[in-house]
């Protein structure tokens, strides 16, 4: 005859697991929503900046400022500075302040990325965006559902990312088309892998006992990480799929 106590323990364990699963789904949904809204803000900011930069086929004063004047270097570097600020200060920031900082960063990134519309056709940018979104969704889903640990792959990808940055800096001086092609291929592979790895890592960061502030900060940093993976994957894929003006 079965022991009723075992049944009660199993039932309690099942309820606890269900609560954890529900909390994890809510946490990951918050991460994806924040990341998607960040991408949307970037897209809107890039489109509006490009629209204000031209009038009757000529650069406006605003366009001269962001594309030609020395201010363009500040615009390019500002998003990097915002990422560092948010990464180092998030533990001392409120959730609302951290979220606002993320929105400002996404808008600055849009202002910086508006210049790609000078290089590529709008149709190819939209096409590449949807290809990137589909690829990102599949890779992130794999990272979320796989039972295999991706930590070893993640360490390899991070080292590859540093190598990619160094190669990109070197190619500024050599301007080699062959090296540029190799950088583009490796960039797509690295950020494809990082999308799956970072999704799994963000999932493992979830802790049922986190309070509102701790859970909020984790969700914002997770959204920032996936946002960076998405944007970089998009930019590297654009080099292959984009049609130049």
Rosetta constraint file for C-alpha pairs under 8 A:
AtomPair CA 2 CA 6 HARMONIC 7.69 0.50
AtomPair CA 3 CA 7 HARMONIC 6.93 0.50
AtomPair CA 4 CA 8 HARMONIC 6.28 0.50
AtomPair CA 5 CA 9 HARMONIC 6.15 0.50
AtomPair CA 6 CA 10 HARMONIC 6.12 0.50
AtomPair CA 7 CA 11 HARMONIC 6.11 0.50
AtomPair CA 8 CA 12 HARMONIC 6.12 0.50
AtomPair CA 9 CA 13 HARMONIC 6.10 0.50
AtomPair CA 10 CA 14 HARMONIC 6.11 0.50
AtomPair CA 11 CA 15 HARMONIC 6.25 0.50
AtomPair CA 12 CA 16 HARMONIC 6.21 0.50
AtomPair CA 13 CA 17 HARMONIC 6.18 0.50
AtomPair CA 14 CA 18 HARMONIC 6.14 0.50
AtomPair CA 15 CA 19 HARMONIC 6.19 0.50
AtomPair CA 16 CA 20 HARMONIC 6.26 0.50
AtomPair CA 17 CA 21 HARMONIC 6.12 0.50
AtomPair CA 18 CA 22 HARMONIC 6.07 0.50
AtomPair CA 19 CA 23 HARMONIC 6.08 0.50
AtomPair CA 20 CA 24 HARMONIC 6.00 0.50
AtomPair CA 20 CA 208 HARMONIC 6.36 0.50
AtomPair CA 21 CA 25 HARMONIC 6.13 0.50
AtomPair CA 22 CA 26 HARMONIC 6.26 0.50
AtomPair CA 23 CA 27 HARMONIC 6.11 0.50
AtomPair CA 23 CA 208 HARMONIC 6.84 0.50
AtomPair CA 24 CA 28 HARMONIC 6.10 0.50
AtomPair CA 24 CA 203 HARMONIC 7.49 0.50
AtomPair CA 24 CA 206 HARMONIC 6.57 0.50
AtomPair CA 24 CA 208 HARMONIC 7.85 0.50
AtomPair CA 25 CA 29 HARMONIC 5.95 0.50
AtomPair CA 26 CA 30 HARMONIC 6.17 0.50
AtomPair CA 27 CA 31 HARMONIC 6.40 0.50
AtomPair CA 27 CA 206 HARMONIC 7.35 0.50
AtomPair CA 27 CA 215 HARMONIC 7.74 0.50
AtomPair CA 27 CA 219 HARMONIC 6.85 0.50
AtomPair CA 28 CA 32 HARMONIC 6.22 0.50
AtomPair CA 28 CA 203 HARMONIC 7.00 0.50
AtomPair CA 28 CA 219 HARMONIC 7.57 0.50
AtomPair CA 29 CA 33 HARMONIC 6.03 0.50
AtomPair CA 30 CA 34 HARMONIC 6.13 0.50
AtomPair CA 30 CA 219 HARMONIC 6.50 0.50
AtomPair CA 31 CA 35 HARMONIC 6.15 0.50
AtomPair CA 31 CA 219 HARMONIC 4.91 0.50
AtomPair CA 31 CA 220 HARMONIC 6.62 0.50
AtomPair CA 31 CA 222 HARMONIC 6.00 0.50
AtomPair CA 31 CA 223 HARMONIC 4.91 0.50
AtomPair CA 32 CA 36 HARMONIC 5.94 0.50
AtomPair CA 32 CA 223 HARMONIC 6.36 0.50
AtomPair CA 33 CA 37 HARMONIC 6.08 0.50
AtomPair CA 34 CA 38 HARMONIC 6.14 0.50
AtomPair CA 34 CA 219 HARMONIC 7.90 0.50
AtomPair CA 34 CA 220 HARMONIC 6.98 0.50
AtomPair CA 34 CA 223 HARMONIC 5.72 0.50
AtomPair CA 35 CA 39 HARMONIC 6.32 0.50
AtomPair CA 35 CA 223 HARMONIC 4.48 0.50
AtomPair CA 35 CA 224 HARMONIC 6.52 0.50
AtomPair CA 35 CA 226 HARMONIC 6.65 0.50
AtomPair CA 35 CA 227 HARMONIC 5.44 0.50
AtomPair CA 36 CA 40 HARMONIC 6.19 0.50
AtomPair CA 36 CA 227 HARMONIC 7.75 0.50
AtomPair CA 37 CA 41 HARMONIC 6.13 0.50
AtomPair CA 38 CA 42 HARMONIC 6.24 0.50
AtomPair CA 38 CA 102 HARMONIC 7.44 0.50
AtomPair CA 38 CA 103 HARMONIC 6.24 0.50
AtomPair CA 38 CA 106 HARMONIC 5.48 0.50
AtomPair CA 38 CA 227 HARMONIC 7.15 0.50
AtomPair CA 39 CA 43 HARMONIC 6.21 0.50
AtomPair CA 39 CA 106 HARMONIC 6.99 0.50
AtomPair CA 39 CA 227 HARMONIC 6.83 0.50
AtomPair CA 39 CA 231 HARMONIC 7.95 0.50
AtomPair CA 40 CA 44 HARMONIC 6.19 0.50
AtomPair CA 41 CA 45 HARMONIC 5.99 0.50
AtomPair CA 41 CA 103 HARMONIC 7.27 0.50
AtomPair CA 41 CA 106 HARMONIC 6.06 0.50
AtomPair CA 41 CA 107 HARMONIC 5.83 0.50
AtomPair CA 41 CA 110 HARMONIC 7.31 0.50
AtomPair CA 42 CA 46 HARMONIC 6.05 0.50
AtomPair CA 42 CA 106 HARMONIC 5.08 0.50
AtomPair CA 42 CA 107 HARMONIC 5.12 0.50
AtomPair CA 42 CA 108 HARMONIC 7.54 0.50
AtomPair CA 42 CA 109 HARMONIC 6.06 0.50
AtomPair CA 42 CA 110 HARMONIC 4.04 0.50
AtomPair CA 42 CA 111 HARMONIC 7.58 0.50
AtomPair CA 43 CA 47 HARMONIC 6.18 0.50
AtomPair CA 43 CA 110 HARMONIC 5.96 0.50
AtomPair CA 44 CA 48 HARMONIC 6.10 0.50
AtomPair CA 44 CA 110 HARMONIC 7.27 0.50
AtomPair CA 45 CA 49 HARMONIC 5.97 0.50
AtomPair CA 45 CA 107 HARMONIC 5.57 0.50
AtomPair CA 45 CA 108 HARMONIC 7.76 0.50
AtomPair CA 45 CA 110 HARMONIC 4.84 0.50
AtomPair CA 45 CA 111 HARMONIC 5.83 0.50
AtomPair CA 45 CA 114 HARMONIC 7.82 0.50
AtomPair CA 46 CA 50 HARMONIC 6.20 0.50
AtomPair CA 46 CA 107 HARMONIC 7.93 0.50
AtomPair CA 46 CA 109 HARMONIC 7.98 0.50
AtomPair CA 46 CA 110 HARMONIC 4.25 0.50
AtomPair CA 46 CA 111 HARMONIC 5.09 0.50
AtomPair CA 46 CA 112 HARMONIC 7.41 0.50
AtomPair CA 46 CA 113 HARMONIC 6.09 0.50
AtomPair CA 46 CA 114 HARMONIC 4.29 0.50
AtomPair CA 47 CA 51 HARMONIC 6.22 0.50
AtomPair CA 47 CA 110 HARMONIC 7.94 0.50
AtomPair CA 47 CA 114 HARMONIC 6.58 0.50
AtomPair CA 48 CA 52 HARMONIC 6.15 0.50
AtomPair CA 49 CA 53 HARMONIC 6.06 0.50
AtomPair CA 49 CA 111 HARMONIC 6.06 0.50
AtomPair CA 49 CA 114 HARMONIC 6.39 0.50
AtomPair CA 50 CA 54 HARMONIC 6.84 0.50
AtomPair CA 50 CA 63 HARMONIC 7.69 0.50
AtomPair CA 50 CA 114 HARMONIC 5.78 0.50
AtomPair CA 50 CA 115 HARMONIC 7.48 0.50
AtomPair CA 50 CA 117 HARMONIC 7.32 0.50
AtomPair CA 51 CA 55 HARMONIC 7.95 0.50
AtomPair CA 52 CA 60 HARMONIC 7.29 0.50
AtomPair CA 52 CA 62 HARMONIC 6.83 0.50
AtomPair CA 52 CA 63 HARMONIC 7.03 0.50
AtomPair CA 53 CA 59 HARMONIC 5.62 0.50
AtomPair CA 53 CA 60 HARMONIC 5.30 0.50
AtomPair CA 53 CA 61 HARMONIC 7.42 0.50
AtomPair CA 53 CA 62 HARMONIC 5.46 0.50
AtomPair CA 53 CA 63 HARMONIC 3.74 0.50
AtomPair CA 53 CA 64 HARMONIC 7.42 0.50
AtomPair CA 54 CA 58 HARMONIC 5.32 0.50
AtomPair CA 54 CA 59 HARMONIC 4.60 0.50
AtomPair CA 54 CA 60 HARMONIC 5.35 0.50
AtomPair CA 54 CA 63 HARMONIC 6.45 0.50
AtomPair CA 55 CA 59 HARMONIC 6.44 0.50
AtomPair CA 55 CA 60 HARMONIC 6.19 0.50
AtomPair CA 59 CA 63 HARMONIC 5.12 0.50
AtomPair CA 59 CA 64 HARMONIC 6.03 0.50
AtomPair CA 60 CA 64 HARMONIC 6.13 0.50
AtomPair CA 61 CA 65 HARMONIC 6.18 0.50
AtomPair CA 62 CA 66 HARMONIC 6.37 0.50
AtomPair CA 63 CA 67 HARMONIC 5.75 0.50
AtomPair CA 63 CA 68 HARMONIC 7.48 0.50
AtomPair CA 64 CA 68 HARMONIC 4.98 0.50
AtomPair CA 64 CA 69 HARMONIC 6.09 0.50
AtomPair CA 65 CA 69 HARMONIC 4.94 0.50
AtomPair CA 65 CA 70 HARMONIC 7.63 0.50
AtomPair CA 65 CA 71 HARMONIC 6.11 0.50
AtomPair CA 65 CA 72 HARMONIC 6.93 0.50
AtomPair CA 66 CA 71 HARMONIC 5.99 0.50
AtomPair CA 66 CA 72 HARMONIC 4.82 0.50
AtomPair CA 66 CA 75 HARMONIC 7.20 0.50
AtomPair CA 67 CA 71 HARMONIC 7.96 0.50
AtomPair CA 67 CA 72 HARMONIC 5.58 0.50
AtomPair CA 67 CA 115 HARMONIC 7.22 0.50
AtomPair CA 68 CA 72 HARMONIC 6.58 0.50
AtomPair CA 70 CA 74 HARMONIC 7.46 0.50
AtomPair CA 71 CA 75 HARMONIC 6.34 0.50
AtomPair CA 72 CA 76 HARMONIC 6.21 0.50
AtomPair CA 73 CA 77 HARMONIC 6.22 0.50
AtomPair CA 74 CA 78 HARMONIC 5.75 0.50
AtomPair CA 75 CA 79 HARMONIC 7.47 0.50
AtomPair CA 75 CA 108 HARMONIC 7.24 0.50
AtomPair CA 75 CA 111 HARMONIC 7.25 0.50
AtomPair CA 75 CA 112 HARMONIC 5.74 0.50
AtomPair CA 76 CA 80 HARMONIC 7.91 0.50
AtomPair CA 76 CA 112 HARMONIC 5.48 0.50
AtomPair CA 77 CA 81 HARMONIC 6.44 0.50
AtomPair CA 78 CA 82 HARMONIC 6.25 0.50
AtomPair CA 78 CA 108 HARMONIC 7.04 0.50
AtomPair CA 79 CA 83 HARMONIC 6.26 0.50
AtomPair CA 79 CA 105 HARMONIC 5.73 0.50
AtomPair CA 79 CA 106 HARMONIC 7.86 0.50
AtomPair CA 79 CA 108 HARMONIC 5.89 0.50
AtomPair CA 79 CA 109 HARMONIC 5.66 0.50
AtomPair CA 80 CA 84 HARMONIC 6.43 0.50
AtomPair CA 81 CA 85 HARMONIC 6.15 0.50
AtomPair CA 82 CA 86 HARMONIC 6.07 0.50
AtomPair CA 82 CA 101 HARMONIC 7.69 0.50
AtomPair CA 82 CA 105 HARMONIC 5.92 0.50
AtomPair CA 83 CA 87 HARMONIC 6.01 0.50
AtomPair CA 83 CA 105 HARMONIC 7.30 0.50
AtomPair CA 84 CA 88 HARMONIC 6.12 0.50
AtomPair CA 85 CA 89 HARMONIC 5.87 0.50
AtomPair CA 85 CA 90 HARMONIC 7.95 0.50
AtomPair CA 86 CA 90 HARMONIC 5.33 0.50
AtomPair CA 86 CA 98 HARMONIC 6.95 0.50
AtomPair CA 86 CA 101 HARMONIC 7.04 0.50
AtomPair CA 86 CA 102 HARMONIC 7.62 0.50
AtomPair CA 87 CA 221 HARMONIC 7.62 0.50
AtomPair CA 89 CA 93 HARMONIC 6.38 0.50
AtomPair CA 90 CA 94 HARMONIC 7.72 0.50
AtomPair CA 90 CA 98 HARMONIC 6.19 0.50
AtomPair CA 90 CA 217 HARMONIC 6.89 0.50
AtomPair CA 91 CA 217 HARMONIC 7.32 0.50
AtomPair CA 93 CA 97 HARMONIC 6.08 0.50
AtomPair CA 93 CA 98 HARMONIC 5.99 0.50
AtomPair CA 94 CA 98 HARMONIC 6.15 0.50
AtomPair CA 94 CA 213 HARMONIC 7.03 0.50
AtomPair CA 95 CA 99 HARMONIC 6.03 0.50
AtomPair CA 95 CA 213 HARMONIC 6.02 0.50
AtomPair CA 95 CA 216 HARMONIC 5.79 0.50
AtomPair CA 95 CA 217 HARMONIC 5.98 0.50
AtomPair CA 96 CA 100 HARMONIC 6.12 0.50
AtomPair CA 97 CA 101 HARMONIC 6.15 0.50
AtomPair CA 98 CA 102 HARMONIC 6.26 0.50
AtomPair CA 98 CA 217 HARMONIC 7.37 0.50
AtomPair CA 98 CA 220 HARMONIC 7.32 0.50
AtomPair CA 99 CA 103 HARMONIC 6.38 0.50
AtomPair CA 99 CA 220 HARMONIC 6.59 0.50
AtomPair CA 100 CA 104 HARMONIC 6.26 0.50
AtomPair CA 101 CA 105 HARMONIC 6.09 0.50
AtomPair CA 102 CA 106 HARMONIC 6.16 0.50
AtomPair CA 102 CA 220 HARMONIC 7.70 0.50
AtomPair CA 102 CA 224 HARMONIC 7.38 0.50
AtomPair CA 103 CA 107 HARMONIC 6.27 0.50
AtomPair CA 104 CA 108 HARMONIC 6.21 0.50
AtomPair CA 105 CA 109 HARMONIC 6.12 0.50
AtomPair CA 106 CA 110 HARMONIC 6.27 0.50
AtomPair CA 107 CA 111 HARMONIC 6.34 0.50
AtomPair CA 108 CA 112 HARMONIC 6.23 0.50
AtomPair CA 109 CA 113 HARMONIC 6.02 0.50
AtomPair CA 110 CA 114 HARMONIC 6.01 0.50
AtomPair CA 111 CA 115 HARMONIC 7.98 0.50
AtomPair CA 114 CA 118 HARMONIC 7.83 0.50
AtomPair CA 115 CA 119 HARMONIC 7.21 0.50
AtomPair CA 116 CA 120 HARMONIC 6.07 0.50
AtomPair CA 117 CA 121 HARMONIC 6.53 0.50
AtomPair CA 117 CA 122 HARMONIC 6.61 0.50
AtomPair CA 117 CA 125 HARMONIC 7.94 0.50
AtomPair CA 118 CA 245 HARMONIC 7.18 0.50
AtomPair CA 119 CA 244 HARMONIC 5.48 0.50
AtomPair CA 119 CA 245 HARMONIC 5.58 0.50
AtomPair CA 120 CA 124 HARMONIC 6.84 0.50
AtomPair CA 120 CA 125 HARMONIC 6.72 0.50
AtomPair CA 120 CA 242 HARMONIC 5.89 0.50
AtomPair CA 120 CA 243 HARMONIC 5.42 0.50
AtomPair CA 120 CA 244 HARMONIC 4.21 0.50
AtomPair CA 120 CA 245 HARMONIC 5.22 0.50
AtomPair CA 121 CA 125 HARMONIC 6.36 0.50
AtomPair CA 121 CA 242 HARMONIC 7.18 0.50
AtomPair CA 121 CA 243 HARMONIC 5.79 0.50
AtomPair CA 121 CA 244 HARMONIC 5.92 0.50
AtomPair CA 121 CA 245 HARMONIC 5.52 0.50
AtomPair CA 122 CA 126 HARMONIC 6.26 0.50
AtomPair CA 123 CA 127 HARMONIC 6.17 0.50
AtomPair CA 124 CA 128 HARMONIC 5.98 0.50
AtomPair CA 124 CA 238 HARMONIC 7.99 0.50
AtomPair CA 124 CA 241 HARMONIC 6.80 0.50
AtomPair CA 124 CA 242 HARMONIC 4.95 0.50
AtomPair CA 124 CA 243 HARMONIC 5.74 0.50
AtomPair CA 125 CA 129 HARMONIC 6.09 0.50
AtomPair CA 125 CA 238 HARMONIC 7.01 0.50
AtomPair CA 125 CA 242 HARMONIC 6.21 0.50
AtomPair CA 126 CA 130 HARMONIC 6.47 0.50
AtomPair CA 127 CA 131 HARMONIC 6.34 0.50
AtomPair CA 128 CA 132 HARMONIC 5.97 0.50
AtomPair CA 128 CA 234 HARMONIC 6.92 0.50
AtomPair CA 128 CA 237 HARMONIC 6.88 0.50
AtomPair CA 128 CA 238 HARMONIC 5.99 0.50
AtomPair CA 128 CA 241 HARMONIC 6.19 0.50
AtomPair CA 128 CA 242 HARMONIC 6.91 0.50
AtomPair CA 129 CA 133 HARMONIC 6.07 0.50
AtomPair CA 129 CA 234 HARMONIC 6.39 0.50
AtomPair CA 130 CA 134 HARMONIC 6.16 0.50
AtomPair CA 131 CA 135 HARMONIC 6.18 0.50
AtomPair CA 132 CA 136 HARMONIC 5.86 0.50
AtomPair CA 132 CA 230 HARMONIC 7.41 0.50
AtomPair CA 132 CA 233 HARMONIC 6.85 0.50
AtomPair CA 132 CA 234 HARMONIC 5.57 0.50
AtomPair CA 132 CA 237 HARMONIC 7.36 0.50
AtomPair CA 133 CA 137 HARMONIC 6.04 0.50
AtomPair CA 133 CA 230 HARMONIC 7.73 0.50
AtomPair CA 134 CA 138 HARMONIC 6.33 0.50
AtomPair CA 135 CA 139 HARMONIC 6.15 0.50
AtomPair CA 136 CA 140 HARMONIC 5.91 0.50
AtomPair CA 136 CA 192 HARMONIC 7.30 0.50
AtomPair CA 136 CA 195 HARMONIC 6.85 0.50
AtomPair CA 136 CA 230 HARMONIC 6.69 0.50
AtomPair CA 137 CA 141 HARMONIC 6.01 0.50
AtomPair CA 138 CA 142 HARMONIC 6.26 0.50
AtomPair CA 139 CA 143 HARMONIC 6.33 0.50
AtomPair CA 139 CA 192 HARMONIC 6.85 0.50
AtomPair CA 139 CA 193 HARMONIC 7.72 0.50
AtomPair CA 139 CA 195 HARMONIC 6.19 0.50
AtomPair CA 139 CA 196 HARMONIC 5.18 0.50
AtomPair CA 140 CA 144 HARMONIC 6.18 0.50
AtomPair CA 140 CA 195 HARMONIC 5.74 0.50
AtomPair CA 140 CA 196 HARMONIC 4.86 0.50
AtomPair CA 140 CA 199 HARMONIC 5.74 0.50
AtomPair CA 141 CA 145 HARMONIC 6.11 0.50
AtomPair CA 141 CA 196 HARMONIC 7.49 0.50
AtomPair CA 142 CA 146 HARMONIC 5.68 0.50
AtomPair CA 142 CA 196 HARMONIC 6.24 0.50
AtomPair CA 143 CA 195 HARMONIC 7.51 0.50
AtomPair CA 143 CA 196 HARMONIC 4.09 0.50
AtomPair CA 143 CA 197 HARMONIC 5.97 0.50
AtomPair CA 143 CA 198 HARMONIC 7.59 0.50
AtomPair CA 143 CA 199 HARMONIC 5.35 0.50
AtomPair CA 143 CA 200 HARMONIC 4.93 0.50
AtomPair CA 144 CA 196 HARMONIC 7.42 0.50
AtomPair CA 144 CA 199 HARMONIC 5.90 0.50
AtomPair CA 144 CA 200 HARMONIC 5.32 0.50
AtomPair CA 144 CA 203 HARMONIC 6.90 0.50
AtomPair CA 150 CA 154 HARMONIC 6.03 0.50
AtomPair CA 150 CA 197 HARMONIC 5.71 0.50
AtomPair CA 150 CA 200 HARMONIC 7.47 0.50
AtomPair CA 151 CA 155 HARMONIC 6.35 0.50
AtomPair CA 151 CA 197 HARMONIC 7.12 0.50
AtomPair CA 152 CA 156 HARMONIC 6.53 0.50
AtomPair CA 153 CA 157 HARMONIC 6.13 0.50
AtomPair CA 153 CA 193 HARMONIC 7.86 0.50
AtomPair CA 153 CA 197 HARMONIC 7.52 0.50
AtomPair CA 154 CA 158 HARMONIC 6.15 0.50
AtomPair CA 154 CA 193 HARMONIC 7.67 0.50
AtomPair CA 154 CA 194 HARMONIC 6.70 0.50
AtomPair CA 154 CA 197 HARMONIC 5.81 0.50
AtomPair CA 154 CA 198 HARMONIC 7.99 0.50
AtomPair CA 155 CA 159 HARMONIC 6.41 0.50
AtomPair CA 156 CA 160 HARMONIC 6.19 0.50
AtomPair CA 157 CA 161 HARMONIC 6.07 0.50
AtomPair CA 157 CA 190 HARMONIC 5.89 0.50
AtomPair CA 157 CA 193 HARMONIC 7.10 0.50
AtomPair CA 157 CA 194 HARMONIC 6.74 0.50
AtomPair CA 158 CA 162 HARMONIC 6.53 0.50
AtomPair CA 159 CA 163 HARMONIC 6.43 0.50
AtomPair CA 160 CA 164 HARMONIC 6.08 0.50
AtomPair CA 160 CA 190 HARMONIC 7.05 0.50
AtomPair CA 161 CA 165 HARMONIC 6.29 0.50
AtomPair CA 161 CA 187 HARMONIC 7.87 0.50
AtomPair CA 161 CA 190 HARMONIC 6.83 0.50
AtomPair CA 162 CA 166 HARMONIC 6.34 0.50
AtomPair CA 163 CA 167 HARMONIC 6.10 0.50
AtomPair CA 164 CA 168 HARMONIC 6.10 0.50
AtomPair CA 164 CA 183 HARMONIC 6.60 0.50
AtomPair CA 164 CA 186 HARMONIC 7.58 0.50
AtomPair CA 164 CA 187 HARMONIC 7.05 0.50
AtomPair CA 165 CA 169 HARMONIC 6.30 0.50
AtomPair CA 166 CA 170 HARMONIC 6.22 0.50
AtomPair CA 167 CA 171 HARMONIC 6.11 0.50
AtomPair CA 167 CA 183 HARMONIC 7.28 0.50
AtomPair CA 168 CA 172 HARMONIC 6.52 0.50
AtomPair CA 168 CA 180 HARMONIC 7.74 0.50
AtomPair CA 168 CA 183 HARMONIC 7.08 0.50
AtomPair CA 169 CA 173 HARMONIC 7.47 0.50
AtomPair CA 170 CA 174 HARMONIC 6.61 0.50
AtomPair CA 171 CA 175 HARMONIC 5.05 0.50
AtomPair CA 171 CA 176 HARMONIC 6.26 0.50
AtomPair CA 171 CA 179 HARMONIC 7.03 0.50
AtomPair CA 171 CA 180 HARMONIC 7.12 0.50
AtomPair CA 175 CA 180 HARMONIC 7.62 0.50
AtomPair CA 176 CA 180 HARMONIC 6.09 0.50
AtomPair CA 177 CA 181 HARMONIC 6.15 0.50
AtomPair CA 178 CA 182 HARMONIC 6.33 0.50
AtomPair CA 179 CA 183 HARMONIC 6.07 0.50
AtomPair CA 180 CA 184 HARMONIC 6.21 0.50
AtomPair CA 181 CA 185 HARMONIC 6.33 0.50
AtomPair CA 182 CA 186 HARMONIC 6.10 0.50
AtomPair CA 183 CA 187 HARMONIC 5.80 0.50
AtomPair CA 184 CA 188 HARMONIC 6.32 0.50
AtomPair CA 184 CA 236 HARMONIC 5.51 0.50
AtomPair CA 184 CA 237 HARMONIC 7.61 0.50
AtomPair CA 184 CA 239 HARMONIC 6.97 0.50
AtomPair CA 185 CA 189 HARMONIC 6.48 0.50
AtomPair CA 185 CA 236 HARMONIC 7.68 0.50
AtomPair CA 186 CA 190 HARMONIC 6.02 0.50
AtomPair CA 187 CA 191 HARMONIC 6.16 0.50
AtomPair CA 187 CA 233 HARMONIC 7.34 0.50
AtomPair CA 187 CA 236 HARMONIC 6.11 0.50
AtomPair CA 188 CA 192 HARMONIC 5.96 0.50
AtomPair CA 188 CA 233 HARMONIC 5.71 0.50
AtomPair CA 188 CA 236 HARMONIC 5.70 0.50
AtomPair CA 188 CA 237 HARMONIC 6.42 0.50
AtomPair CA 189 CA 193 HARMONIC 6.20 0.50
AtomPair CA 190 CA 194 HARMONIC 6.09 0.50
AtomPair CA 191 CA 195 HARMONIC 6.00 0.50
AtomPair CA 191 CA 229 HARMONIC 5.76 0.50
AtomPair CA 191 CA 230 HARMONIC 7.84 0.50
AtomPair CA 191 CA 232 HARMONIC 6.87 0.50
AtomPair CA 191 CA 233 HARMONIC 5.56 0.50
AtomPair CA 192 CA 196 HARMONIC 6.96 0.50
AtomPair CA 192 CA 229 HARMONIC 7.80 0.50
AtomPair CA 192 CA 233 HARMONIC 6.80 0.50
AtomPair CA 193 CA 197 HARMONIC 6.24 0.50
AtomPair CA 194 CA 198 HARMONIC 5.64 0.50
AtomPair CA 194 CA 229 HARMONIC 6.82 0.50
AtomPair CA 195 CA 199 HARMONIC 6.14 0.50
AtomPair CA 195 CA 226 HARMONIC 6.65 0.50
AtomPair CA 195 CA 229 HARMONIC 5.88 0.50
AtomPair CA 195 CA 230 HARMONIC 7.61 0.50
AtomPair CA 196 CA 200 HARMONIC 6.42 0.50
AtomPair CA 197 CA 201 HARMONIC 6.24 0.50
AtomPair CA 198 CA 202 HARMONIC 5.97 0.50
AtomPair CA 198 CA 225 HARMONIC 7.23 0.50
AtomPair CA 198 CA 226 HARMONIC 7.05 0.50
AtomPair CA 199 CA 203 HARMONIC 6.14 0.50
AtomPair CA 199 CA 226 HARMONIC 7.43 0.50
AtomPair CA 200 CA 204 HARMONIC 6.24 0.50
AtomPair CA 201 CA 205 HARMONIC 6.31 0.50
AtomPair CA 202 CA 206 HARMONIC 7.05 0.50
AtomPair CA 202 CA 222 HARMONIC 5.80 0.50
AtomPair CA 205 CA 218 HARMONIC 7.48 0.50
AtomPair CA 206 CA 215 HARMONIC 7.70 0.50
AtomPair CA 206 CA 218 HARMONIC 7.94 0.50
AtomPair CA 210 CA 214 HARMONIC 5.71 0.50
AtomPair CA 210 CA 215 HARMONIC 5.59 0.50
AtomPair CA 211 CA 215 HARMONIC 6.01 0.50
AtomPair CA 212 CA 216 HARMONIC 5.93 0.50
AtomPair CA 213 CA 217 HARMONIC 6.17 0.50
AtomPair CA 214 CA 218 HARMONIC 6.27 0.50
AtomPair CA 215 CA 219 HARMONIC 6.18 0.50
AtomPair CA 216 CA 220 HARMONIC 6.26 0.50
AtomPair CA 217 CA 221 HARMONIC 6.21 0.50
AtomPair CA 218 CA 222 HARMONIC 5.97 0.50
AtomPair CA 219 CA 223 HARMONIC 6.04 0.50
AtomPair CA 220 CA 224 HARMONIC 6.14 0.50
AtomPair CA 221 CA 225 HARMONIC 6.16 0.50
AtomPair CA 222 CA 226 HARMONIC 6.31 0.50
AtomPair CA 223 CA 227 HARMONIC 5.89 0.50
AtomPair CA 224 CA 228 HARMONIC 6.21 0.50
AtomPair CA 225 CA 229 HARMONIC 6.39 0.50
AtomPair CA 226 CA 230 HARMONIC 6.09 0.50
AtomPair CA 227 CA 231 HARMONIC 6.14 0.50
AtomPair CA 228 CA 232 HARMONIC 6.04 0.50
AtomPair CA 229 CA 233 HARMONIC 5.99 0.50
AtomPair CA 230 CA 234 HARMONIC 6.07 0.50
AtomPair CA 231 CA 235 HARMONIC 6.22 0.50
AtomPair CA 232 CA 236 HARMONIC 6.20 0.50
AtomPair CA 233 CA 237 HARMONIC 6.08 0.50
AtomPair CA 234 CA 238 HARMONIC 6.00 0.50
AtomPair CA 235 CA 239 HARMONIC 6.79 0.50
AtomPair CA 236 CA 240 HARMONIC 7.38 0.50
AtomPair CA 237 CA 241 HARMONIC 6.14 0.50
AtomPair CA 237 CA 242 HARMONIC 7.86 0.50
AtomPair CA 238 CA 242 HARMONIC 4.75 0.50
